[in-house]
Amino acid sequence: MALSDGESKVANIHSVFLCFMRVVEIEMSFSFLIYFIQVEMTSYHEFSFIFSCVLVGLTFVFTFAHSLPEKTDAQKNRKLFLKLVCKITNVALTVLGFFQIFISDLYFDIGED
């Protein structure tokens, strides 16, 4: 539920959009920060472009995973599995993005960047 400051009334926001905001603000914020740092440091190259496109797609898959229903055990297991896969992929993309800050053209060139 989204509450505005000083109010106890719930804002009229669709549940899928609330899931999207949760994913972007909580789950994916560090990943987006790493890729933003890459752009600022001009270490944003071909691999970073591909990984960032996957990261944007992962945001929508993560939102879909959070908004799945949990009525039966099979649906709960599917939701947990999809969220786990998304979290592992998010961590992998964050680590790869962090390495891309220091690696350009497949070799370490910290002094040249």
MARLUM-424470 format. One line per field, with one value per residue: x, y, z of N, C-alpha, C in turn; chain. Coordinates in pm, 1 decimal, padded with zeros to 6 digits, m for minus. Layout:
n.u c(X | ...) $
n.v c(Y | ...) $
n.w c(Z | ...) $
ca.u c(X | ...) $
ca.v c(Y | ...) $
ca.w c(Z | ...) $
c.u c(X | ...) $
c.v c(Y | ...) $
c.w c(Z | ...) $
chain c(A | ...) $
% end
This chain:
n.u c(00083.4 | 00049.4 | 00122.6 | 00077.3 | 00280.2 | 00197.7 | m00064.6 | m00320.5 | m00463.1 | m00504.2 | m00333.1 | m00465.5 | m00355.5 | m00270.0 | m00227.5 | m00029.2 | 00138.9 | 00227.1 | 00376.1 | 00573.6 | 00696.1 | 00797.8 | 00980.5 | 01164.4 | 01251.8 | 01341.2 | 01438.7 | 01596.1 | 01753.3 | 02030.4 | 02147.9 | 02069.9 | 02205.7 | 02477.3 | 02497.1 | 02441.5 | 02663.1 | 02855.0 | 02792.3 | 02844.8 | 03118.9 | 03220.4 | 03265.5 | 03098.9 | 03030.3 | 03001.3 | 02924.0 | 02812.2 | 02593.4 | 02437.0 | 02392.2 | 02254.5 | 02019.7 | 01910.6 | 01877.9 | 01676.0 | 01465.2 | 01452.6 | 01349.7 | 01078.1 | 01005.3 | 01051.8 | 00860.0 | 00631.4 | 00666.0 | 00633.2 | 00365.9 | 00219.1 | m00047.1 | m00113.6 | m00266.3 | m00277.7 | m00062.6 | 00107.0 | 00109.2 | 00227.5 | 00481.8 | 00572.4 | 00580.4 | 00772.3 | 00995.4 | 01029.2 | 01081.5 | 01320.0 | 01491.0 | 01492.8 | 01614.7 | 01869.9 | 01962.6 | 01961.1 | 02162.2 | 02380.7 | 02392.2 | 02447.7 | 02701.1 | 02846.5 | 02812.8 | 02951.4 | 03212.0 | 03247.1 | 03294.7 | 03564.3 | 03678.8 | 03756.1 | 03716.0 | 03778.8 | 04006.5 | 04188.3 | 04196.7 | 04242.7 | 04399.0 | 04373.7 | 04110.8) $
n.v c(m00118.3 | 00218.1 | 00500.2 | 00841.1 | 01111.3 | 01209.8 | 01135.8 | 00896.1 | 00767.8 | 00536.3 | 00545.2 | 00557.5 | 00331.4 | 00100.3 | m00251.7 | m00391.5 | m00186.0 | m00104.7 | m00330.8 | m00307.8 | m00067.5 | m00151.2 | m00347.1 | m00193.2 | m00001.0 | m00149.1 | m00415.1 | m00388.1 | m00161.6 | m00132.7 | m00260.2 | m00096.6 | 00130.9 | 00053.8 | 00026.0 | 00285.9 | 00415.3 | 00307.1 | 00434.4 | 00699.6 | 00686.9 | 00643.8 | 00379.2 | 00217.8 | m00025.4 | m00260.2 | m00511.5 | m00422.6 | m00284.1 | m00493.1 | m00641.2 | m00449.9 | m00422.5 | m00674.8 | m00647.7 | m00452.6 | m00594.8 | m00797.3 | m00658.7 | m00632.7 | m00902.9 | m00971.4 | m00811.4 | m00937.0 | m01183.7 | m01112.2 | m01039.5 | m01267.2 | m01499.4 | m01672.4 | m01906.9 | m02191.3 | m02469.5 | m02536.0 | m02298.2 | m02130.5 | m02248.9 | m02213.3 | m01934.4 | m01876.0 | m02007.9 | m01863.3 | m01606.5 | m01661.5 | m01733.2 | m01487.8 | m01325.2 | m01441.9 | m01401.1 | m01122.8 | m01066.7 | m01179.1 | m01015.8 | m00772.9 | m00818.5 | m00871.5 | m00623.2 | m00462.7 | m00560.4 | m00478.9 | m00211.7 | m00192.9 | m00343.4 | m00330.2 | m00405.9 | m00673.3 | m00689.7 | m00583.4 | m00245.5 | m00026.5 | 00199.6 | 00328.4 | 00410.7) $
n.w c(00000.0 | m00079.7 | 00095.4 | 00140.7 | 00269.9 | 00595.7 | 00572.9 | 00626.0 | 00442.6 | 00180.0 | m00125.6 | m00458.7 | m00639.5 | m00888.7 | m00835.1 | m00978.6 | m01059.6 | m00809.5 | m00741.3 | m00937.0 | m00857.8 | m00611.7 | m00691.5 | m00843.1 | m00654.7 | m00430.9 | m00490.4 | m00728.7 | m00712.9 | m00649.9 | m00866.3 | m01083.2 | m01002.1 | m01026.0 | m01307.2 | m01380.8 | m01273.0 | m01441.4 | m01683.6 | m01612.1 | m01564.0 | m01810.8 | m01886.6 | m02020.7 | m02229.0 | m02504.9 | m02390.3 | m02154.3 | m02251.3 | m02353.3 | m02117.3 | m01966.4 | m02112.7 | m02068.4 | m01796.2 | m01777.7 | m01894.3 | m01703.7 | m01488.2 | m01552.6 | m01562.7 | m01298.9 | m01176.0 | m01275.2 | m01146.9 | m00878.1 | m00879.0 | m00919.7 | m00841.7 | m00525.5 | m00464.0 | m00464.5 | m00370.2 | m00581.1 | m00730.3 | m00542.1 | m00520.3 | m00783.1 | m00796.4 | m00596.1 | m00709.2 | m00950.4 | m00847.8 | m00711.8 | m00925.1 | m01059.9 | m00864.6 | m00842.1 | m01103.5 | m01103.2 | m00912.4 | m01045.2 | m01276.7 | m01153.0 | m01039.5 | m01274.9 | m01397.9 | m01215.6 | m01250.2 | m01511.2 | m01486.2 | m01434.6 | m01633.4 | m01969.7 | m02306.9 | m02263.0 | m02096.7 | m01806.0 | m01758.1 | m01581.7 | m01546.4 | m01792.1 | m01821.8) $
ca.u c(00000.0 | 00125.1 | 00067.0 | 00147.4 | 00326.9 | 00100.2 | m00200.3 | m00341.2 | m00547.1 | m00428.4 | m00338.3 | m00534.1 | m00254.1 | m00293.8 | m00138.1 | 00086.1 | 00229.2 | 00289.2 | 00479.7 | 00681.1 | 00768.3 | 00871.6 | 01093.6 | 01263.4 | 01306.3 | 01401.4 | 01511.9 | 01685.7 | 01814.8 | 02175.5 | 02183.8 | 02058.7 | 02312.2 | 02602.5 | 02497.3 | 02449.8 | 02803.8 | 02926.5 | 02769.6 | 02914.6 | 03263.7 | 03244.6 | 03307.5 | 02978.6 | 03069.6 | 02905.1 | 02870.2 | 02726.5 | 02468.3 | 02359.1 | 02351.0 | 02153.9 | 01891.9 | 01860.2 | 01837.0 | 01544.5 | 01369.4 | 01440.4 | 01261.7 | 00938.9 | 00983.9 | 01045.6 | 00727.8 | 00537.0 | 00681.9 | 00573.9 | 00221.4 | 00151.9 | m00132.1 | m00061.7 | m00383.2 | m00247.6 | 00078.8 | 00181.2 | 00128.7 | 00325.9 | 00613.3 | 00609.9 | 00614.3 | 00900.4 | 01099.9 | 01052.0 | 01147.2 | 01456.9 | 01565.2 | 01510.5 | 01713.0 | 02002.1 | 01998.0 | 01989.4 | 02293.3 | 02480.2 | 02405.1 | 02511.8 | 02843.7 | 02903.4 | 02817.6 | 03059.9 | 03337.5 | 03257.5 | 03349.6 | 03709.4 | 03724.9 | 03714.3 | 03773.6 | 03817.2 | 04127.3 | 04184.0 | 04263.6 | 04200.7 | 04475.6 | 04335.0 | 03974.5) $
ca.v c(00000.0 | 00343.3 | 00605.8 | 00967.9 | 01163.7 | 01280.0 | 01087.5 | 00754.3 | 00719.0 | 00461.2 | 00603.9 | 00475.5 | 00284.6 | m00037.7 | m00343.7 | m00424.1 | m00072.1 | m00112.4 | m00433.7 | m00250.8 | 00028.4 | m00228.3 | m00410.5 | m00092.4 | 00067.3 | m00237.8 | m00529.0 | m00359.1 | m00029.0 | m00140.3 | m00295.5 | 00024.3 | 00221.0 | 00008.2 | 00059.0 | 00431.7 | 00448.1 | 00273.7 | 00541.2 | 00819.2 | 00667.8 | 00612.3 | 00240.6 | 00151.6 | m00078.7 | m00350.2 | m00608.7 | m00349.8 | m00255.5 | m00617.5 | m00673.7 | m00353.3 | m00458.5 | m00789.8 | m00595.4 | m00388.1 | m00703.8 | m00866.5 | m00578.9 | m00668.3 | m01042.6 | m00965.9 | m00757.3 | m01045.6 | m01285.0 | m01062.0 | m01023.6 | m01396.0 | m01539.7 | m01779.0 | m01977.4 | m02332.7 | m02496.3 | m02530.7 | m02157.5 | m02077.0 | m02299.1 | m02147.0 | m01795.6 | m01877.0 | m02044.7 | m01752.2 | m01499.8 | m01705.0 | m01719.8 | m01344.7 | m01271.5 | m01491.7 | m01328.5 | m00985.0 | m01064.9 | m01205.2 | m00895.6 | m00669.3 | m00851.9 | m00848.1 | m00478.1 | m00409.4 | m00592.9 | m00400.7 | m00079.6 | m00202.9 | m00421.2 | m00282.9 | m00486.2 | m00802.3 | m00686.6 | m00478.6 | m00121.4 | 00073.8 | 00321.7 | 00393.9 | 00467.3) $
ca.w c(00000.0 | m00086.4 | 00179.1 | 00127.2 | 00398.9 | 00677.1 | 00548.0 | 00651.8 | 00334.4 | 00081.2 | m00259.0 | m00557.0 | m00733.3 | m00929.6 | m00764.0 | m01062.3 | m01050.8 | m00677.5 | m00751.3 | m01017.5 | m00773.3 | m00511.5 | m00758.0 | m00880.7 | m00537.9 | m00331.0 | m00544.5 | m00839.8 | m00701.8 | m00656.7 | m01003.6 | m01164.7 | m00959.2 | m01087.0 | m01449.7 | m01389.9 | m01249.2 | m01565.0 | m01781.0 | m01565.3 | m01573.4 | m01952.3 | m01904.0 | m02069.1 | m02358.7 | m02570.3 | m02295.7 | m02060.7 | m02320.6 | m02357.7 | m01980.9 | m01920.5 | m02176.9 | m01992.9 | m01665.2 | m01793.0 | m01911.6 | m01575.2 | m01403.5 | m01583.8 | m01521.1 | m01152.5 | m01143.6 | m01301.9 | m01043.0 | m00753.5 | m00889.6 | m00939.8 | m00727.8 | m00438.3 | m00413.0 | m00441.2 | m00342.9 | m00707.7 | m00763.4 | m00447.5 | m00559.5 | m00908.5 | m00763.8 | m00525.6 | m00803.7 | m01042.5 | m00771.8 | m00686.2 | m01051.2 | m01083.7 | m00769.3 | m00881.3 | m01225.6 | m01063.7 | m00849.3 | m01149.9 | m01359.5 | m01072.7 | m01031.5 | m01407.1 | m01417.3 | m01133.7 | m01317.1 | m01634.2 | m01453.6 | m01437.4 | m01748.3 | m02101.5 | m02415.2 | m02206.0 | m02015.3 | m01703.6 | m01800.2 | m01484.5 | m01569.7 | m01916.5 | m01814.8) $
c.u c(00087.3 | 00054.4 | 00146.5 | 00183.2 | 00216.1 | m00042.7 | m00207.3 | m00428.5 | m00459.2 | m00444.8 | m00403.5 | m00434.7 | m00281.4 | m00189.3 | m00015.3 | 00187.4 | 00297.9 | 00400.1 | 00599.3 | 00763.7 | 00851.9 | 00995.0 | 01202.4 | 01329.7 | 01381.2 | 01491.0 | 01621.2 | 01763.9 | 01967.2 | 02221.9 | 02177.2 | 02168.3 | 02445.8 | 02606.5 | 02498.6 | 02593.9 | 02886.8 | 02911.6 | 02846.7 | 03066.1 | 03308.6 | 03304.3 | 03189.7 | 03006.0 | 02964.9 | 02842.1 | 02777.0 | 02592.8 | 02378.8 | 02306.4 | 02245.0 | 02019.3 | 01828.4 | 01809.1 | 01700.3 | 01436.3 | 01345.8 | 01349.7 | 01115.8 | 00908.1 | 00970.7 | 00910.1 | 00620.1 | 00543.5 | 00619.4 | 00421.6 | 00148.0 | 00065.4 | m00069.2 | m00176.0 | m00355.6 | m00098.9 | 00162.8 | 00207.9 | 00230.2 | 00467.0 | 00662.7 | 00653.3 | 00749.5 | 01015.9 | 01131.5 | 01119.5 | 01292.8 | 01543.3 | 01591.4 | 01614.9 | 01854.1 | 02050.6 | 02033.9 | 02127.7 | 02402.7 | 02500.5 | 02472.1 | 02661.8 | 02910.8 | 02913.2 | 02928.7 | 03194.6 | 03356.1 | 03307.0 | 03501.5 | 03764.2 | 03667.8 | 03786.2 | 03838.1 | 03954.6 | 04117.4 | 04263.5 | 04221.7 | 04271.7 | 04431.1 | 04197.3 | 03972.1) $
c.v c(00123.8 | 00449.3 | 00732.1 | 01020.5 | 01239.7 | 01234.5 | 00938.8 | 00691.3 | 00651.1 | 00528.2 | 00504.9 | 00436.9 | 00137.5 | m00129.3 | m00381.8 | m00309.4 | m00066.5 | m00217.8 | m00381.1 | m00152.3 | m00043.9 | m00290.9 | m00308.6 | m00031.6 | m00024.2 | m00342.7 | m00488.2 | m00229.0 | m00034.7 | m00175.4 | m00173.7 | 00124.3 | 00182.3 | 00045.9 | 00210.0 | 00478.1 | 00415.3 | 00384.2 | 00665.4 | 00807.9 | 00637.2 | 00473.2 | 00155.5 | 00105.0 | m00178.2 | m00448.8 | m00541.6 | m00316.5 | m00378.8 | m00651.7 | m00576.7 | m00377.0 | m00578.2 | m00743.8 | m00527.7 | m00493.6 | m00780.1 | m00790.4 | m00615.5 | m00813.6 | m01049.9 | m00911.9 | m00862.8 | m01151.4 | m01240.3 | m01056.4 | m01154.6 | m01430.8 | m01655.8 | m01862.7 | m02124.3 | m02348.8 | m02490.3 | m02386.3 | m02092.3 | m02120.1 | m02233.2 | m02002.9 | m01788.2 | m01910.5 | m01929.4 | m01634.5 | m01535.3 | m01691.7 | m01572.8 | m01284.7 | m01316.6 | m01420.2 | m01184.3 | m00973.4 | m01086.3 | m01082.2 | m00781.8 | m00694.4 | m00828.3 | m00699.2 | m00413.6 | m00438.6 | m00511.5 | m00258.4 | m00081.8 | m00275.4 | m00358.8 | m00366.7 | m00614.5 | m00802.9 | m00571.0 | m00358.6 | m00005.9 | 00206.5 | 00397.1 | 00456.8 | 00601.7) $
c.w c(00000.0 | m00004.6 | 00155.9 | 00265.4 | 00470.0 | 00656.0 | 00580.1 | 00544.2 | 00228.8 | m00054.9 | m00355.2 | m00666.8 | m00762.0 | m00866.8 | m00846.7 | m01059.5 | m00914.7 | m00675.4 | m00829.8 | m00935.0 | m00667.7 | m00573.9 | m00789.0 | m00757.4 | m00443.1 | m00395.9 | m00643.6 | m00824.9 | m00712.4 | m00797.6 | m01094.6 | m01128.7 | m01022.6 | m01234.2 | m01471.2 | m01367.2 | m01372.5 | m01668.5 | m01740.2 | m01579.0 | m01715.5 | m01971.2 | m01950.7 | m02212.0 | m02407.3 | m02473.9 | m02195.4 | m02123.6 | m02322.5 | m02218.0 | m01929.6 | m01987.3 | m02107.1 | m01856.2 | m01672.3 | m01812.9 | m01782.2 | m01479.3 | m01427.7 | m01546.7 | m01369.0 | m01107.1 | m01165.3 | m01192.1 | m00911.2 | m00760.6 | m00918.1 | m00819.2 | m00650.8 | m00381.2 | m00382.0 | m00413.4 | m00470.3 | m00749.6 | m00670.0 | m00485.1 | m00687.8 | m00882.6 | m00694.0 | m00618.8 | m00898.3 | m00972.7 | m00742.2 | m00811.4 | m01082.1 | m00990.3 | m00803.8 | m01007.1 | m01194.4 | m01000.3 | m00953.8 | m01238.3 | m01283.1 | m01062.5 | m01166.5 | m01439.1 | m01337.3 | m01197.9 | m01444.4 | m01608.0 | m01470.3 | m01559.7 | m01875.5 | m02206.0 | m02363.5 | m02139.8 | m01916.5 | m01752.7 | m01709.0 | m01508.8 | m01694.1 | m01910.3 | m01747.2) $
chain c(A | A | A | A | A | A | A | A | A | A | A | A | A | A | A | A | A | A | A | A | A | A | A | A | A | A | A | A | A | A | A | A | A | A | A | A | A | A | A | A | A | A | A | A | A | A | A | A | A | A | A | A | A | A | A | A | A | A | A | A | A | A | A | A | A | A | A | A | A | A | A | A | A | A | A | A | A | A | A | A | A | A | A | A | A | A | A | A | A | A | A | A | A | A | A | A | A | A | A | A | A | A | A | A | A | A | A | A | A | A | A | A | A) $
% end
